[in-house]
Amino acid sequence: MTEAAVKKVNRWPFVLPLVVVTVLGGIFVKRLADVEQGVDPKSIPTVLANTPAPAFDLPPLPGRGEALRSEDLKGQVTLINFWGSWCVACVAEHPMLLEIAKSGVVKIQGIAWRDDPTDSLAWLAKHGDPFDRVGQDPRSRAAIDFGVVAAPESYVIDKQGIIRYKESGIITRDKWQNTIKPLIEKLKLEPVNK
């Protein structure tokens, strides 16, 4: 190896950390700018925002009413909540869902994700049932179509069946009062396009 080639090889231990620090610095500056513009740094955005909700036709839990179909959502603002009896975070979120349902601000449609129907029914009997309807999604077809990452995950669907908001994780009182409820109330005032 020539002396010039050795010098080039020997530069990498010094250049590589500089490149890494520059890239990480750029990411930090971008995240900081997002926070200053009101973007929640913990939120996981959805590429489905402002697009029609995926089509689905989910069977109901046994003895629990009608099927949950995407076409039934049109004409009203709806909150869809993906949950499961196996989900620890769903237990923490559930009192808020019960409160939302009791308020009458919006109907909550539940999707029991990768759950045994018997376990779902027992869980609702134990913790309370805030859902207007509950569809079963044992093979994750609806969850995949919505891009669900982890339960609980909730979506606000407008009167036209368009996804207008996604909440990844627990709906907290703060999120409900300051973000989700005002959006739902605004969407309820919009006319239904036919």
Secondary structure, DSSP 8 states (H G I E B T S, - for coil): --HHHHHHHHHHHHHHHHHHHHHHHHHHHHHHHHHHTT--TT----TTTTSB----EE-B-TTS-S-EEGGGGTTS-EEEEEE-TT-HHHHHHHHHHHHHHHHTSSEEEEEEET--HHHHHHHHHHH---EEEEEEETT-HHHHHHT--SSSEEEEE-TTSBEEEEEES---HHHIIIIIHHHHHHHHHS----
